[in-house]
Amino acid sequence: MLITWSREGKPHYASFDSGQTIAYISEDIGAQGLKPLFITGAVIMTVFLDLAFLSERWLRHKGRLARNEATSEKVLVSLSIVFAIMGTAGLILLSIFDTLRHPSLHRLFLLLFMAGYVLSAIFICWEYQRLGVHFREHRILRMSFWIKLVFIIVEAILAVAFGICLYKHITNAGAVLEWIISFIFTFYILTFFLDLWPAVHNKQAHGQETQIEMGTNDSTAVQNGHYANGKPADPRPFM
């Protein structure tokens, strides 16, 4: 969207304030000709992010990732998913109710989006801290914890600064902050590849263990005079 706006010559939209020269994502570009693209991108991005949350929970339950042993960890996971869904609803709704036609609703859904995902990140970061205590051998948990902690601190500071710019009508600075917040949020989404990657290795290891276990069971069955399917083994030697 930023590239498209730049290639079009950085046009001024009807939603621009006096003295504004930099376009906001949702308030300007996403409210004009690129609104269908903005809505589609918001839906796809947030739905896949929520699926990443659910996949992580399922993989931990199946043991493909470090398990949530304590009840408190499961509560933290549930809260992170709930607030992620809240953030999803906020982003999709703010993309539909643009600031040009629905300014009050747009600002409300913007707050819902930012608060939802920041709170979700706080709870998932807290979960990773607890997992890191129980599974100290998994360095990737500590790495993910620190990455998400940095995300929370930076995004919280930028969100406060963005809110001040909106309140005081410092339009250009606010637009720059919105773009920075969106790029950092994209990086946050990519961190889930780091979180889910160990499940790929564990799947391969689990498959090898299953094959070894099946081979052991078959050998035991033959030694006991039975095949794995329950039929008696032929006592004659192979020729």
C-alpha positions in Angstrom: 0.0 0.0 0.0 2.8 2.4 0.8 4.5 1.6 -2.5 1.3 2.1 -4.4 0.7 5.5 -2.8 4.3 6.5 -3.6 4.1 5.3 -7.2 0.9 7.3 -7.7 2.8 10.5 -6.8 1.8 10.7 -3.1 -1.6 12.1 -3.8 -3.6 14.1 -1.1 -6.8 12.4 -0.1 -10.1 14.0 1.0 -9.4 12.6 4.5 -6.1 14.6 4.8 -6.0 17.2 7.6 -4.7 20.7 7.0 -0.9 20.5 6.6 -0.8 16.7 6.3 1.5 15.3 3.6 2.0 11.7 4.7 -0.9 9.2 4.3 -2.2 7.0 7.1 -2.7 3.3 6.4 -6.3 2.9 7.5 -7.4 6.5 7.6 -6.3 7.5 4.1 -5.0 4.8 1.7 -7.2 2.1 3.2 -10.2 4.3 3.0 -9.9 5.2 -0.7 -9.2 3.1 -3.8 -7.3 0.4 -2.0 -10.0 -0.3 0.5 -10.9 -3.8 -0.9 -7.2 -4.7 -0.8 -6.9 -3.4 2.8 -9.9 -5.4 4.0 -8.7 -8.6 2.2 -5.2 -8.2 3.6 -6.5 -7.6 7.2 -8.8 -10.6 7.1 -6.1 -13.0 5.7 -3.3 -11.8 8.0 -5.3 -11.9 11.2 -7.1 -15.2 10.5 -3.7 -16.9 9.8 -2.2 -15.4 12.9 -5.1 -16.7 15.0 -4.6 -20.1 13.3 -0.9 -20.0 14.4 -2.1 -19.4 18.0 -4.4 -22.4 17.8 -1.8 -24.6 16.1 0.7 -23.9 18.8 -1.8 -24.9 21.5 -2.6 -28.1 19.6 1.1 -29.0 19.0 1.9 -28.4 22.7 -1.1 -30.6 23.7 0.2 -33.4 21.3 3.7 -33.1 22.6 5.2 -31.9 19.4 6.2 -28.7 21.2 7.1 -28.3 24.9 3.9 -29.2 26.8 1.9 -26.8 29.0 2.3 -28.7 32.2 0.8 -26.2 34.7 -2.8 -25.0 34.8 -1.5 -21.4 34.9 0.2 -21.9 31.5 -3.0 -23.2 30.0 -4.9 -20.2 31.3 -2.3 -17.9 29.8 -2.6 -19.6 26.4 -6.4 -19.2 26.6 -6.2 -15.5 27.4 -3.7 -14.9 24.6 -6.0 -16.5 22.1 -9.1 -14.6 23.4 -7.3 -11.2 23.1 -5.8 -12.2 19.7 -9.4 -12.8 18.5 -10.4 -9.4 19.9 -7.5 -7.8 18.0 -8.6 -9.7 14.9 -12.1 -8.3 15.2 -10.7 -4.8 15.7 -8.5 -4.8 12.6 -11.2 -6.3 10.3 -13.8 -3.8 11.6 -11.5 -0.8 11.3 -10.7 -1.7 7.7 -14.4 -1.8 7.0 -15.4 1.3 8.9 -13.0 3.8 7.5 -12.3 7.2 9.1 -13.6 9.1 6.2 -17.2 7.9 6.7 -17.1 6.5 10.3 -14.4 8.4 12.2 -15.6 7.5 15.7 -16.1 3.8 15.0 -12.8 3.7 13.2 -10.9 5.1 16.2 -12.7 2.7 18.5 -11.8 -0.4 16.5 -8.2 0.9 16.1 -8.0 0.9 19.9 -9.5 -2.6 20.1 -7.0 -3.9 17.5 -3.9 -2.5 19.2 -5.0 -3.3 22.8 -6.1 -6.8 21.8 -2.8 -7.8 20.2 -0.6 -6.1 22.8 -2.5 -7.9 25.6 -2.3 -11.2 23.7 1.5 -10.7 23.3 1.8 -10.0 27.1 0.1 -13.3 28.0 1.9 -15.4 25.4 5.2 -13.8 26.6 4.3 -14.7 30.2 3.5 -18.3 29.0 6.9 -18.6 27.4 8.6 -17.3 30.5 6.9 -20.1 32.5 7.8 -22.7 29.8 11.4 -21.5 29.9 11.5 -22.3 33.6 10.3 -25.9 33.1 12.2 -26.6 29.9 15.6 -24.8 30.4 17.1 -27.1 27.7 15.0 -25.4 25.0 16.9 -22.2 24.1 14.3 -21.3 21.5 11.8 -20.6 24.2 14.0 -18.0 25.8 14.8 -16.5 22.4 11.1 -16.2 21.6 10.4 -14.8 25.0 12.9 -12.0 24.6 11.8 -11.2 21.1 8.1 -10.9 22.2 9.1 -8.9 25.3 10.9 -6.4 23.1 7.9 -6.3 20.8 5.6 -5.5 23.7 7.8 -2.7 25.1 8.4 -1.1 21.7 4.8 -1.3 20.5 3.4 0.0 23.8 5.7 3.0 23.6 4.8 3.7 20.0 1.1 3.2 20.6 1.2 5.8 23.3 3.1 8.2 21.1 0.7 7.5 18.2 -2.3 8.2 20.5 -0.8 11.5 21.6 -0.3 12.5 17.9 -3.9 11.7 17.1 -5.1 13.7 20.1 -3.0 16.7 19.4 -3.5 16.4 15.6 0.2 16.0 14.8 -0.7 14.3 11.6 2.6 13.6 9.8 4.3 12.3 12.9 1.3 10.1 13.6 1.3 8.7 10.1 5.0 7.8 10.4 4.3 6.1 13.7 1.4 4.1 12.3 3.6 2.8 9.5 6.4 1.9 11.9 3.8 0.1 14.2 2.5 -1.9 11.2 6.0 -3.0 10.1 6.9 -4.1 13.7 3.6 -6.0 13.9 4.5 -7.8 10.7 7.8 -8.8 12.3 5.9 -10.1 15.4 3.8 -12.3 13.1 6.9 -13.8 11.6 8.2 -14.8 15.0 5.6 -17.5 15.1 7.6 -19.4 12.4 10.4 -19.6 15.0 7.9 -20.9 17.6 6.4 -23.6 15.4 9.6 -24.7 13.7 10.6 -27.3 16.4 7.4 -29.2 15.6 8.8 -30.1 12.2 11.8 -31.8 13.7 9.7 -33.5 16.4 7.4 -34.9 13.7 10.3 -36.6 12.0 11.6 -37.9 15.3 8.2 -39.1 16.3 7.8 -40.9 12.9 11.2 -42.7 13.4 10.2 -43.7 17.0 6.9 -45.1 15.7 8.7 -47.2 13.0 11.2 -48.6 15.6 8.3 -49.4 18.0 6.4 -51.2 15.2 9.5 -53.2 14.3 10.1 -54.2 17.9 6.4 -55.3 18.3 6.6 -57.4 15.1 9.9 -59.1 16.3 8.3 -59.8 19.7 5.2 -61.3 18.0 7.3 -63.6 15.8 9.4 -64.8 18.8 6.1 -65.6 20.6 5.0 -67.7 17.6 2.5 -65.2 16.2 2.6 -62.6 13.5 1.4 -59.1 14.2 -2.0 -60.0 12.7 -2.5 -62.8 15.1 -1.9 -65.7 12.7 0.5 -68.5 13.9 4.0 -68.4 12.5 5.2 -71.2 10.2 7.7 -73.1 12.4 9.6 -74.4 9.3 12.9 -72.6 8.6 13.0 -70.3 5.5 14.7 -72.0 2.5 
